[in-house]
Structures are given as C-alpha cells and as structure tokens.
Amino acid sequence: MAHPLNLPPDLAAKVQAHIDSGAAADAVEVLRAGLEALEAAETAKLESVRAKISRALNDPRPSAPADEVFARVEAMLAAPKVNDWPCRLPSGSGS
C-alpha cells in the first residue's frame, strides 16, 4: 500500500539534494536509508543500556540499600554549592 508523503520544503530540499548528488536514486532510497540509520541508532542505544544493566547485575561489590542511596543523593542535592547564586562576598573583601 502506497503512502504519499507531503514533506515540508526544508525536508523536500534535503531529499532532493541527496538525489541530485547521486547518493540516492529516488525519495524511497533516501527514506529507506534514513530509517535504516534510525533503526541502527536505536539498536546501538538499546545494546548500550543492556550492557550497562549486565555490568550492574554482575558487579561483585555489595549492593547498597535504596534508603541509604537516596539519603546520600538527597544530602548531595541539599549541600550548598560553591557556585550557588546569589553569592555573597565576605565583608572586607575589597569588592
């Protein structure tokens, strides 16, 4: 089943540029290449997440209880930062 596409002018120009350069014979090839690139990027991202999960599950270090982890994160977020704004200079600093 055919699905006609009405592309915005900027995308139509990019498709035409690929055809004019000889990189693709027609709009179908451009679309196919774009979808293949998108699928490859999604596959790579999924493989990366799976690898991180696998490393985490196989980590020999003991796990930390969630309440301890959240307490550490909350303490880090609550701690004053050196670059917090507005910052006040100590009196007598010359500024």
C-alpha positions as CSV (number, residue, x, y, z in Angstrom):
1,M,0.0,0.0,0.0
2,A,1.5,3.3,-1.0
3,H,1.6,6.2,1.4
4,P,2.1,9.5,-0.3
5,L,4.2,12.0,1.7
6,N,3.9,15.7,1.7
7,L,7.2,16.9,3.0
8,P,7.8,20.4,4.3
9,P,10.0,22.4,1.9
10,D,13.2,22.1,4.0
11,L,13.0,18.3,4.1
12,A,12.0,18.0,0.5
13,A,15.1,20.1,-0.4
14,K,17.3,17.7,1.6
15,V,15.8,14.7,-0.1
16,Q,16.3,16.3,-3.5
17,A,19.9,17.2,-2.6
18,H,20.6,13.5,-1.9
19,I,19.1,12.5,-5.2
20,D,20.9,15.3,-7.1
21,S,24.3,14.3,-5.5
22,G,23.8,10.7,-6.7
23,A,23.6,9.4,-3.1
24,A,20.1,8.0,-3.8
25,A,18.2,7.3,-7.0
26,D,14.9,8.5,-5.6
27,A,13.0,9.6,-2.5
28,V,12.3,6.0,-1.5
29,E,16.0,5.3,-1.2
30,V,16.5,8.4,0.9
31,L,13.7,7.4,3.2
32,R,15.0,3.8,3.4
33,A,18.5,5.0,4.3
34,G,17.1,7.3,6.9
35,L,15.0,4.6,8.5
36,E,18.0,2.2,8.5
37,A,20.1,4.8,10.2
38,L,17.4,5.5,12.8
39,E,17.0,1.8,13.5
40,A,20.8,1.3,13.8
41,A,21.0,4.2,16.3
42,E,18.1,2.7,18.3
43,T,19.7,-0.7,18.3
44,A,23.0,0.7,19.4
45,K,21.3,2.6,22.3
46,L,19.4,-0.5,23.4
47,E,22.7,-2.6,23.3
48,S,24.4,0.1,25.4
49,V,21.6,0.0,28.0
50,R,21.7,-3.8,28.1
51,A,25.4,-3.7,28.6
52,K,25.1,-1.3,31.5
53,I,22.5,-3.4,33.1
54,S,24.6,-6.5,32.6
55,R,27.6,-4.8,34.2
56,A,25.5,-3.6,37.1
57,L,24.0,-7.1,37.7
58,N,27.4,-8.7,37.5
59,D,29.1,-6.2,39.7
60,P,30.8,-8.1,42.6
61,R,30.5,-5.2,45.0
62,P,27.8,-5.5,47.7
63,S,24.6,-3.6,46.8
64,A,23.5,-0.7,48.9
65,P,20.1,-0.4,50.4
66,A,17.9,2.0,48.5
67,D,17.1,4.2,51.5
68,E,20.9,4.7,52.1
69,V,21.4,5.6,48.4
70,F,18.5,8.1,48.4
71,A,19.7,9.6,51.7
72,R,23.2,10.2,50.1
73,V,21.6,11.7,46.9
74,E,19.3,14.0,48.9
75,A,22.3,15.1,51.1
76,M,24.3,15.9,47.9
77,L,21.4,17.9,46.4
78,A,20.9,19.8,49.6
79,A,24.5,20.7,50.2
80,P,25.5,24.3,49.3
81,K,27.4,24.6,46.1
82,V,30.4,26.9,45.5
83,N,28.7,28.5,42.5
84,D,25.2,28.9,44.1
85,W,23.7,32.3,43.1
86,P,23.3,34.8,44.6
87,C,26.7,34.6,46.3
88,R,27.7,37.0,48.9
89,L,31.3,38.1,49.3
90,P,32.6,38.3,52.8
91,S,32.7,41.8,54.2
92,G,36.0,43.5,53.8
93,S,36.9,41.5,50.7
94,G,37.6,44.7,48.8
95,S,34.7,44.3,46.3
